[in-house]
Amino acid sequence: MKKRYYLVQIGVTYSSPCFLPYSVGCIAAYLKNDPEITKNYEIPDILVMREPIEEILKRFVDPDFVAFSCFIWNYEYNKKLAQALKARYPRVKIIFAGHNVGRDGEILDSFSYVDFLMHNEGEESSAAFLKAMHDNTPLEDVPNLSFRKNGRIVRTPDYCPQDLKDYPSPYLSGVFDNILKEFPQIEFHATLETNRGCPYTCAYCEWCFTKKIRCFPMEKIQSEIEWIAKHHIRYCYCADANFGILERDVSIAKYVVEQKEKYGYPQVFKPCYAKESDDRVFEAGYLLNKNNADKGVTLAYQTLHAQTLENIGRKNLTLDRFSSLYRRYTDAGIPTYTELILGLPGETLESFKDGICSLLESGQDNSMTVYECQVYPNARMADKAYRKQFGIRTSVVPLFGIHYNPNFNGVKEYLEIVTQTASMSKSEWVEAFMFSVVLQTFHHLGLLRFFALYLHREQAVSYVQFYSMLYAYIYSHKKGFLFSLFRDLYARKEDTQTADWTYQRDIFGETGWYFEEGAFLELVFHQEQFWQEIEPFLRTFQIEESLFRALLVFQKSVIRTLRTQDVRIESDWNFYNFFIHPNDVPLKQVRSVLKIHTDKCAQTWADYAREFVWFGKRYSATLLLNPRERIEYEETDG
């Protein structure tokens, strides 16, 4: 009789959207392609939906093995389900695998209901494991495995395959077909790998198991993209660590565009672009963005502090190189965004503020995201000696849902976040984060961007000076809507016990928002009150009155609001040319007319938030001057 080998990859929510279980799908496709495995084992459909524990237990029928793919969004659920399975089926063998499974075997010490740990990539080692269990051969010969033996934990040698050409596809082999049929009400997203491996060794990352990049065949990749398009999968996440690092990646981008033109899908193809942005990244990003298949190209930094870069083993672009790249993408109409990580060892409050503002100095006005530094079990940052060296202290905080409505079905998930280092206290960490929220709310989302740009160019007010003064104004004012809003956000960030770090209000939809997005939405919603409260701050810079009034009109007019359609701005100044040509066009008094024609118009605040803050943030859709609007501008002497 065949033994049953169940594969489990639970998502974060029992609702739309939900990712197809790609990781275990690859393993299922590999195992089902092996005649010896299929002769001796039955492999039921993958379990993916986050049902209540008692309900999902009904899906198991006399399981012999249950293998769990463990990530930060399903680890606690997996533990509860595994424990319940062991109680109901005492002879079942439980295997934990995935990125949340550390190399040290500590899980086996902590949880008696887990029998085996699988490390690294799982296709070949899973097959070897099942064959060894059937043939009763030594498990020590199975790579990437940890297990108990004679009162101790045995860890077998690491192995990562160098040749991926014969790996079957979970899409093309039908592994996901029954999932799509069973849950027709769910919008499923797809994951695509074109290669595995990463040449970089950043201390905070454990994305890949090898430094060598190993490629899947182009024929397989194209067939998978076509499958995704034919099945009307709207969103495809490209899980390559450095898309654009290989010459063939441009051809992959072209094929995505071809399939979108042919079938209308995928509507979004989201890669993680290579750290070293060059001509290939530019060409791939240009192809995807000009066809609206992506929202922008990442110019990744993580930090700009030299000592911190050395501490984490990270090589960065120079700021001069960043400026030239930013201009190249901007001239081509391709939005860019920059990612930073807060909490890296060596960073100080002042170096963080200086770093984030130096990006503005170099031209990054469009979009920026600041992430909390998470600690992953297999990253160098998780090493005890590394933590001790840099005084790293962490907080375990509840997983928070950004841009989705989490439904944990009774099992809360958690993240481990760096909240203090030897160079940054916890209170400084909170202040640094809230400084970034203020900067993103008012600059990148646009509420005061043009005042900051004007003062920078005409009065030599640095960005760190402007936003530090704005930060102080908000928190020292001690009254009004602006202060109350940001005081609440500050208090929530201080709380690392409950960690309610999403902003949610029903009028903006059920989804959760980053703090800067929530703050922006509230200030646009209460725009009359906001402008009344912020004008005294703007007047402290003593801008000449007629110029001040004209600039205030321009700043207000280019913020997209509810039901915005066509906008006409008449002025006695050349603001439009001045702001879109940094350092090239001087400010001058001249009669000008700016006409903006919009193709999208939101009728509800929920639609506004979704279309222009969530979907449009990367290309500054909150501002009417973004590259996707139709703009007419003229200057006259009269």
N, C-alpha and C positions, 0 to 999 in steps of 0.2 A: 504494500500500500504506500502511495506517495505521502511524503510529509509536507505539511503546509508551511510556507515561508511568506509571512506578511511583511509588507513594506509600508511605513507610516511617515508622511511628511505633512504635518498639520500647519495650516496657515494661522494668521493672527486673528482672523475674524470669520464668523459664519455669515458672510454677506458678500455683496459685490463691492469692489472688484476683488478677485482672488487669483493668485498665481498658480498656474499648473505646477505640479510637484516635480520640477525638472531634475533635481539632484537624484532622488530615488528612481525617477523615471529612466534615467541613464542606466542605473544598476538593473532595473527590471528588464530593460531592453537587452542588456548584455547577457543576463542570466537566461532569458527566454530564447536567446540565439545559440545556446549551448545545449546540444542534444543530451549530453550526460546529465545536465542539471534537470532538464524537462522530463527526462525519464524517471528521475527519482523524487522530484519535488513539484508540488503544485504552488503556483505563485498567483494568488488572488489579486483583484484590482487594488490599486494603491488607495490608502485612506488619507484624505486630504482635508476634509471639512471639519471645523472645530465644533463638533457636536458636544452636548453634555456627556460626561464620562459614562453614565449609565446607558445612554443611547448608543454611543459608539461601541461599547462592549458587545452589543447585540450583533455587530457586524463580524465578529470573530467566531469561527467554527472550529473547535478543537485545534488551536494553533500549536505548532511545534516550535516555530521560531517567529519572533517579531522583532524587526529591525527598525529603529527610530532614527530619522534624520533630525539632529538637534541644532537649533539656532536660538538666538536670544528671544525670538518671538514665540517659541513653542516649548522651551526647555522645561518649565514648571508643569505644563500640561502633559508632556511626555512622561515626566516622573510619576505623576498621579495615575496616568493610564497604565504605565508599566507596573506599578504597584498593584493596581486593581486586577490586571491580567494575571499576575503571579499568585494573587490570592484565589482567583477563580480557577486558574489552570496551573497548579504547582509545578508541573513538569516542563512548562514552556521555557524556552531559552530566550532571554532578552538581550538584544544587541543595541548599544548606543553608538552612534557615529555622527559625523558632521563637525562643524566649526566650533560648537560649544563643548566638544569633548577634548580635554587637555591631554597632552602627551604623557603626563606623569602617572596616570592610572588612579588618581585620587577618587574618581567616581566609584571604583570598585571597593575602595575602603569605606566610602560613605553610604553606599546604597546596596544592600544585600540582594535586592531584587534584580539588579543588573548583573548579567553573567559574562558578557563580553564587551569590549570596546574595539571599534574599528577606526583606525586613523588614516589620514591622508586620503587619496582618491580610492574609490570603493569598488570599481567594476571587477577588476581581476582578483583582488583580495577577497571579495564576497564569494566569487565562484570557487576560489581555492578553499575557502572556509567550508562551504557546503559540501564540497567533494570530500574534504578531510573528515567531516562529521559523518558522512554516509559510509566512507570506507574505514572509519576508525583508525586513521593514520595520525601521526603526531601533529598537534596544533602548532608546535614550535616551527614547523615548516611553512606555516601560513604567514605571509608578510602583513605588516600593519595591524597587528592584533595584540590586545592585552587580555589576560584571563588569570583566574586564580588557579594555583596548583600547589598542593602540599603546604598550605598556609602562607604562601607568598604570591606576589603578582609577577607574572611572566610577561615580558614585552618583547615581541618578535621584531626582527629588523624592518626598517622602513623600506618602502619600494614605491616608486612612481614610474609608470610606463613611459617610454620614450616615443613609442609609435602608436598613434591614435587612429590610424587609417581604417582599421577594421571594426571600430566601435560602432554598433548600430545606433540609430536615432530613436529616441522615445516617441517623437512625432510620427515618423514614417513607418515605424513598426506597429503602430496602433495602440500603444500603451495607454494613451490618454483618451481613446475613443469612448469608452464606457463612462468615464468621468463627465465628458461633455454631454452625453445622452442623459445621465442621471440627474444632472443639475442644469437644466436648460435656462433657469432663471438667473444663474450666476454669470456675470461677465468675467471671463478668465483672461488673464494676461500671460504672456509667454516669456521665457528666458532663452537666449541664444548664446552658445559658446562657439567662437570660431577658432579659439586657441586656448591653451592653458599655460600658466607660468608667468612670472614677472621678474625682470632683472634687478629690481630694486629691493632694498631691505629696510624699509621704514619701521621704526620700533613699535609704532602703534598699530601696525597692519599685519594680518596673517592670511591675506586673501589667497595666495597661491602656495603650493607645496614645493615648487621647483623654481629656480632662477632661469632655467632654460625654457624658452618659449616653444611649445609643441603644438603643431597645427592639425586641425581637422581638414579632411579633403574638401576642396571647393565645391565639388559636385554635391556632397552631403549638405554643405551650408546653404547652397542655392535651393536645394530641394526642401530644406526646412523652412527657409524664408517663404517659398511658394506655398507650403502647407499652411503657414501662419496667415498668409494673405487670403488663401482660399477659404479658410475657416473663420474669416472676418475677425481676427484677433486685433483689437484696436491698439494695444500697447505692447511693445516688445522691448524687453530690457536686454541689452547686449552685455554679457557678464565677462567679457575680456577685461583684463586689468589695464590694458593700454591700447585702446582702439586707435589705429593710425600709426602704430609703431612699425607695422609691416607694410610693404609696398602693395600687397594684394588687398589691403583693407579699403583702398579707394574703389576697387572693383566690387567689393561687397556693398559699399554704400551705393554705388550705381545700381546694383541689382535690387536693393531695397526700394530705391526710387522707381525702378521699372515695374516692380510688383505693385507698388502703391498706385502708380498710374493705371495699371491694368485692372486691378481688383478694388482699389480704394483702401486697401489695408496692406501693412499696418499703418495706422494713422500717425503713430509716434514710434520711432526707433531710437531708443535712448542708450547711447554708448557711454562708457567712461573713457574719455580721450587720454592719449598718451601724455605723460608728465612733460616730456620734452616736445613742445609744440613746434612742428616744422611744416614743410610744404605738404607732406602727406596728410597730416592732421588738418591743415587748412583746406585742402581739396576735398577730403571726406566730409568735413564740417560744412563746407560751402554747398556741396551736393545735397546733403540732408536738410540744411536749413533753408536753402532757396526753394525747396519743394515742400516746406512746412512739415518735414518728417522729424524734426528735432527743434528744441527750444533755444539752443545756444551751445557754444563751445566753452568747455572749462579751461581756464588758465589757472592751474592749481598752484597754490603756495603752501597752505597749512600754517606757516609762520614765516615772518621776515626777520626774526632775531637770529643773528649769526651763531651764537652759542647754542641756542635751542636746536638749530639745524644740525649742528655737530652732534648734539646729544641724541638725536633721533635718527641719525644716519641718512639725512635727506639732502639732496642736491636741488637747489632752486634755480629758477630763472633769475637773471639780474633784473633790476627795476628798469634799466634802459631797454633791455630785451623785451620786457613786458610792455613798455610804452609803444615800441615799434609794432609788436604783435597786435596790441589793442587797436592801434590806428589801422593796421592792415585789415583786420576783421571789420572794423567800423566802416571803413571805406567800401568794403564789399557788401555791407548791409547785413552782416552776421553778428548777432548779439553774443557777448561773452559774459561769463560770470566767474567769480573767484570764490574758492572755498578756503576757510581758515578753521583751525582747530584750537579751541581754548582749553588750557590745562596741560600743555606740553612742558616737559621739564626744562627749566632755565628761563622760561618766559616770565617777565614781570608785568605788573599792571601798566607801567609806563611804556615798556617795550611793545606791549600789545596795542595800546592806543596809538603809539607812533607808527607801528606797522600797518594797522588797518587804515590809518589816514595817509600813509605814504602811497598806498594803492590808489587813493583818490588823487593824490598829487601826480601819479603816473597815468591818470586817465580813466580809471575804473569807476565810472559813474553809473554804469548800467545795473549790475546785480552782484550781490555778495551774500554768502551764507556762512554763518559761524556755527560750528558744531561743537558740542561738548565732547571732550576726549573720552572715548569708551575704552575699557580694558577687555581684551578678548583672551581666552585661555591659552591660545597658541602664539600670541604676539610676544615679542621680547619685553614689552612693557609689563607683562604679567609676571615676569621673573622676579623672585623675591629680592635678589641681590640688586637688580636694576632699580626696583622701587626704593630700596634702602639708600642707594647711592644718591638719588635725586629727591628724597624726602616725599615720595608720592603717597598721598592718602586718598582714599576713595570713599564714595557713598554708593550703597546699593539702593537704587530708586525704582519706583514702578515704571514700567514701560508706558510711554505716552504716545497717543495717536495723532500724528500730524498728517493731514490730508486724507484721513479715513476715520470711520466711526468704529472704534474697536468694540468687539463683542466677545469678551474672553470666556463666556459661558462658565463663569464661576471660578476660573483659574487665572489668577493675575500673573503677569510676567514681569521680569525685572532686568535692569541694566546696571552695570558697574561703571561709575563715572568718576573721573579724576576731579576732585573738588579742592585739592590743596597740594602744593609742592613746596620744596625748600625755598623757592624764589617767589611764590605767590600764596598768600594766606587765603583762607576761605572767604573772608569778607572782601578781599581784593578780587577774588575770582567772581563773586557776585557782581561787584562794581564793573569789572571788565565786561562781563556778559551784558549788563544793562547798558553800558556805553555803546556796545555794538548794536543793541536793539534801538537805541535812540538814533544812531547814525544810519542804520538801514531804513528805519521808519521815515526819516525826514530827508535823507539823501537818495538812497537807491529806489525807494518807492515814491519819492519825488516831492514830498510836501513842502520842503524848503530848499530843494536842490539849486534853484536858480539864484536865490539869495546867497547861498554858500559860494556858488561859482562867481557871482559878481564880486563879492567881497574879496575872494581869493585873488582875482585878476586885477581889480581896480584899487583895492585898499591893502593888498598884501596881507590879508588875514588868513593865516594857515588853517587848514581843515581841522587839525587837532585843536587849535584855539577856538574856532567857531563852534565845534560840536562839544568841546569841554564847557564852554560858556552856556550853550543850550542845555546841556545836562545839568549844570548847576542851577540854571534858571528854573527848570522843571521841578527839581527836588527842593529848592529853597523857597519856592513861591508859597507853599503850604496851604493853598486853597485853589478852588476851581476844578473844572473837569480834567484838565491836562495833568495836574498834580495827582488827583485821585486815581486816574488811570494808571500812571506809571508807578505810583506808590504801591498799588495792588500787585503789579507785575514784579516789582522788586521783592515784596514780601513772599510771593510765591516762589521766586527763585532761591530765596534764603532757606526755604523749607525743603530739605532733602529727605524728609521722612515720608511725606505723602507725595511730594514732587508733582504737583498739578501744573505741568509745564506746557500745556496746550491752552490756547484761547478758544473758547467756544461760546457762541450765542446763537440761538435758534434763527434769528432774523438773517444771519449770514450762512445758514445751512447747518446740517448735523455734523459736518466734519470739524476736525480740530485744526487750529492754525498756529504757526510760529508766533511768538510774542509780537514781533515787528509787524506781521501781517494783521494780527488782531488789533494792535494799536492803530495802524493805518486805517483799517475799516471803521473803527469807532470814530476817528477824527474826521474822516470824510462824511460819515453819517451825521456827525454833530459839527458840520463845517462852519456854520455861523459862529458858534460858541468858540470853536478852535481859533478862528482868525481873530476874534476879539481878544482872546487870551495871549496869543503869540505876538500880536503887533507891538506891544510895549518892548518885548525883547528885541525885535528887529530894529526898533527906533534907537536902541542904545548905540548903534553903529553910526548914527548921525549922517545918514545918506541925505543928500539935498532933497527937499520936499517934493518937487515935481518929478524928479527921477524916482524917488521912493514910491510915490503913488502909482506911477506907470509900471514899475517893476512889480509892485504888489498885484496889480491887475493882471499882468502877464503870468505871474506865478499861479494865481488862482485859476486863471482861464485854461491853463494847460493840464490841470489835474482832471482826469476823467471822473465824472460823477454818474449817478444813475440817470439813465435815458439820454446820455450824451450822444448827439448825432453830429451835425455840422457845426463848426465853431469858427467865428470870424473875430480876429483881434486887430484892432486899429491902434497904432501907437505913434508917438513922436520919436521913437528910438528904434534902432536896428537890432532889437533883442534876439530875434531868431537867428540871424547870421552870426551875431556875437557869440551865442551859446553853442551853436552846432559846429563852429570852426574855432576850437580852443587855440588861443595864442596866435591865430592867423588874421582875424578880423577885429579891428579895434571897435570899441563902443562909440557910437556917434549919434547925434540928433539928426534924424531923418524921418520923413513921413513913411510909414510902412503899413502894409496890410498882409496879415497871415490868415490863410483859409485852410481849415483842416476838415477833411471829409472822412468820416468813419464808416467802416463796413459792418462793424458789430455794435449793437446797442443793447444793454441789459435793462430789462423791465422790472426786475426784482433784485433785492440786495443779495439774495442767495446766488442768483445768476451772475451778478457783478463780481462777487467774491470768487466764484469758481472760474469764470472766464478770464478775468483780468488780474486777479491776485495769484491764484493757484496756477492756472495754465499760462498766464501771460507775464508772470513776474520776471522770467529770464530775459524778455525783450522789452522791459519797461512799459508794459501795456497799461499801467496805471497812469502813464503820461501820454498825452495826445501827440507828442512829438516822436513817438517810437517809429521804427522803420517800416512798419506794416500799414501805416495810415497814408492817405493820399494828401499831400501837402502842396499848397500854392503860396508863393511868397513874392512880394514885389515892393520895391522902394521907389518913392517919387520925391521930387524936389519941392512940390507944392504942399 
